[in-house]
Amino acid sequence: MSSTGRTALITGASAGIGAAFARHLAAEGHNLVLVARREDRLTALAAELTTRYGVHCDVVAADLADPRAPRSIIERTHALGVDIDILVNNAGMSGNSAFADVPFETLAAEIQVMVTAVTELAHLTVPGMKQRGYGRIINLSSLAALLPPAASLLYTGIKSYVLNVSQALDMELRPHGVHVTALCPGFTHSEFHDVMGTRDAATSKLPSLLWQNPEDVVREGWRAVENGTPVCVPGMVNKITAVASKPIPTRIGYYLGRTFNPFKH
């Protein structure tokens, strides 16, 4: 397949939803910048995608818990002569211990990875997207952001931030050809639950119809951002759950926020 000439930067690309995004976008002919901590996995994935689809893949090993990482990543793309047309902010982390029992450094790392890095990478790539008149940003939020608050440490609050900021950015950037989508998956088969140590408990308590494969999540998310849909809840069961939990439908809330924004200049 010939390249589209556009490049996607994907964080957390070594596994799960991130790797599924890499495969999906490579299949469409997009070049890639793959970002994660595990360089060996990124290198193997890059080789697979280059061989299979003929796209160009650059690998950047970085830990987004390091405050210097976002700017370092973009500086690396500049050194490679690469313009970022598509940004997938997928990297994530979460704990499963009580708030008071967790060292603050661990909580700060969660905020850095899923709030600060997400925001900074968008801030660093949006100017180029606006200049070129094309951009696609997918920020990984969660179905949890659309549900009532739960005892989930910082996770629900962080994902609510991602949901709200994504919609605000979409409102601002849409006239410049840049679409922003908050992708809000529910339970997805990935390494996330392995890292949290909750896979066995989750799979034993939840029926299989609540679980999705990363490929299905990615397919719906990419279609949403291409179509200019600011919030994507993949999977029919998740959609029903989200609607049942919200007094105002998401589309109406988005319209009201865009139309009656008291902070708009």
N, C-alpha and C positions, 0 to 999 in steps of 0.2 A: 504494500500500500504506500502511495506517495504521501508525504507529510503535508499537513494543512498550512505549515509555516507558523503556526501558533504554538506557544509553549505553556504548559501547566505546571505550577509548583504545588506539590502535595506534601503536607506534613503528616507525620505518622504513617509513612508510606510502606513500612516494612511488613505490615500484616493487616488482617481484618479489612475494614472499610477503606482504609488508605490504599492498600494493595489492590483492592477491587476497583477503586477509582483509577489507579494507574493502568490497569489492564483495559478498562473500559475506554479511557481516553486514548490510549495507544492504539486500540482497535479502530478508533475513528481517525487516526493519523496525526494526533497531536504529539509534539515533542514534550519531554518531561524533565523536570528537576525533582528528584526524589529526596526527601528529607526525613531522617529519623536518627536515632542514636546508634542503631546496629548497622554498621557499614557493610558487614559481610552479607547481610540479608538484602540490603539495597543493591549491592553490586550484582548479586545473583538475579534479582528481579530485573535490573536494568539489562543484563545480558539476555534474559529470556525475552523481554519486550523488543529489544533491538533485533534479535534474530527472527522473532515471529512476525513483527509488524514493520520493520525497517525504519522505525522512528529513532530519533536521537535522544538518549537519556543521559543526563548528568546526575551524579550522586553527591550529596552534601551531608556528611555525618555531623549532626549537631544535637545538642540537648537543649530544648526550648525552656527548660527550667533555669537556664543561665540567662540572665537579663541581657547579655551581650549577643545572644544567638540570633535574634531576628535581623538586626542590622548586618551582622556578619554574613548571614545567608544571602541577603540581597546584594551585599558588596561582592560576594562570590559570583552571583549571576551577572553582575556588571562586568566583572573581570572576564567572564566567559563570553561576553557580548550577547547575552540572552535577555530578551524582553519578556516579562511575565504577563501573559494575556489572561490566564486562568489561575485563580488561587483557590486551593482547597485546604481550609484550615481544619484539619481532621485530628491532629494530635490531642491526646487527652490522658488524664490520670484521675484516680480517685482512691480514697481510702475507705476502710470499713470499720474503723475504730471510733469510739466516742470522742467528741470534740475536745473535751478537757484532757483526754489521754494522749492526744496527738501533739508532738512538738510543733511549735509555730513554724519552724522552717519547712516542715512538710506541707502545712496549709499554704504558706507563701509560695511554695513551688507549684501547687495546684493553680493558684491565682495567676502566677507567671505564665504557665503553659496555656491555660484555657481562657484567660482574660487579656492579660497584657500582650502576650505574643500574638494572639489573634488580632488584636486591635492594631498593634504596631506593624505587622506584616501587611495588613490592609492599607494602612496609612502610607507605607513605603511603596506599594505597588499601584495604588489608585491613580496618582498623577500621570503615570505613563499610559494607563488604560484610557483615561480621559483624553489625553493628547492624541491617541490613536483612534479614538471613537469606538472602541470595543473592549469589553472586559466581562468576565464572569467570576463571581466570588461565591463559593459555597462554604458556609460556616456550620460546623457540626454543633447543633444544639441537641435537644433531646425531647422526647414525648413528656418527660418529667417537667419541662418548662411550661407545659400547657395544662398540667394537673395541679390540684391543691398541694400546698407545701407538705413535704414529708421529712422525717428524721433522716436526712441524707447528708449530714455535714454541709459542705459548701456546694455540693454538686447541683442541687436544684437552683440555688441562687445564681451560680455561675452560668448555667444553661439558660436561665431566664434573661440574664444580661446579653448573652449571645443572640437570643431570639429577638430581643427588642432593638439592639444595635443594628442587627442585620436589616431589619425593616426600615430603620431610620436611614441607613446608608443607601438602601434601594430607592427610597423616596428622593434622596439628594442626587444620586448618580444616574438614575434611569434616563434623564434627558441627554446624558452624555454617551449613551450606548453601553452603559455598564449595568449589568443585572446582579443583584445580590440576593441570595436565598439562604434562609435558615433551614437546614435539614434536620428534622426532628424524629429520628428513629426511636422505636421502642426496643424491646429485647432483641439483640442481634447476635448471631453466632460469631464470636470473635475472641481474641485473646484478652479483651478488656476484663471479662469476668474471671479469667484465670489470674490476672495480675491482682485483682481485688480479693481473690480467694473465695468467690461466691458462686462459681459455676455449678457445683454440685447442688448447693442449696437452691439456687434459682431454677435449675432444670427439674428438680424433684418437686418443687412447689407449683410450678407454672405449666399449664397445658401447652402442648406443642404448637397450637394455632397462634399463640402469642409471639412465637419466635420467627424471625426472618433471617434469610441468608444475606450476607453483605452485598452480593451481586444484585439482588432485588432492590435493596436500599439505594444503591448507586444508580441503578437504571432510572428509578423514579426521581432521585435528586437531580440528576443531570437533565432530564427532560423538563423538570420544574424551572431550573435556572435558565435554560434555553428559551422557555416559553415566557419568562418574566414573572414567574410565580414567587412571591417573596417568602412564603412559608410552605414547606413541604413536609407533610406527615405521611410517610410511606406505609402502605399496608392498610387494607380495609378495616381490620380490627382496631388498629391504632387510630385511624380516622374517626371511627365511631366513638372510641374512648375520648378523644380530644374534644369532639363536638359536645358530647354529653357532659363534659367537665367545665365547659366555658359558657357563661351567660351571654356573651356577645360573640358571634361567629368571627373567626380570624379575619376573613375578608372584609367584614364590616368594620372591625376594629382598625384594620389597615387603612381603609378609606377615611375613617374619621380622623385618624392621626395625621394623614397627609393633607386633609382639607381644612381642619380646624386647629392647626398647630400654632399655639400662641407664641412660640419661640422663633418662628420663621421670620427671616428678615424680608 
